Amino acid sequence: TLHIEETMQPLLDQPCMIKLMSIHQNGIAYLQIPHLTTTRFEHSLGVQALIRLLGGNKQDQLSGLFHDIL
């Protein structure tokens, strides 16, 4: 379970982030290996959370959150 700060919520509602919800992190490999269900959105949230856990500032966290859309 990840804690998402309220200040981040508007960013997660952006079309570029919503699009990541429909893209599988492992490409089409999920067709052969059904348990690979992680999306790019979930991956981006995990990267942002890891950066926060490691002491990254807000700018670092935002970079991690948006790294798959740039």
C-alpha positions in Angstrom: 0.0 0.0 0.0 1.3 3.4 -1.0 0.5 6.7 0.7 -0.2 9.4 -1.9 0.0 12.9 -0.6 -3.0 15.1 -1.4 -0.8 17.5 -3.3 0.1 14.8 -5.7 -3.4 13.7 -6.5 -4.1 16.4 -9.2 -0.9 15.2 -11.0 -2.2 11.6 -11.0 -5.4 12.7 -12.6 -3.6 14.2 -15.7 -4.3 12.5 -19.0 -0.6 11.5 -19.4 -0.7 9.6 -16.1 -4.1 8.0 -16.8 -2.8 6.7 -20.1 -0.1 4.8 -18.2 -2.8 2.8 -16.4 -3.4 0.9 -19.7 0.2 0.2 -20.6 1.7 -3.0 -19.2 5.2 -2.5 -17.7 6.4 -5.7 -19.3 5.0 -5.1 -22.8 3.2 -8.1 -24.3 5.0 -10.6 -22.1 1.9 -10.5 -19.9 0.1 -12.5 -22.7 2.5 -15.4 -22.0 3.0 -14.9 -18.3 -0.4 -13.8 -16.9 0.8 -12.8 -13.5 2.9 -10.0 -15.0 0.1 -7.4 -14.5 2.0 -4.3 -13.3 1.2 -1.2 -15.3 3.5 1.7 -16.1 1.3 3.8 -13.7 1.9 1.4 -10.8 5.6 1.3 -11.6 5.8 5.1 -11.7 4.1 5.3 -8.3 6.5 2.8 -6.9 9.5 4.8 -8.2 8.2 7.9 -6.6 7.6 6.1 -3.3 11.1 4.6 -3.4 12.7 8.0 -4.0 10.7 9.4 -1.1 11.8 6.5 1.1 15.4 7.2 0.2 15.1 10.8 1.2 14.5 12.5 -2.2 12.9 15.9 -2.3 9.7 16.8 -4.1 11.4 17.6 -7.4 13.2 14.2 -7.3 9.9 12.5 -6.5 8.1 14.2 -9.4 11.0 13.2 -11.7 10.5 9.6 -10.7 6.7 9.8 -11.0 6.9 11.2 -14.5 9.9 9.3 -15.8 7.8 7.1 -18.1 6.0 9.9 -19.9 8.9 12.0 -21.0 
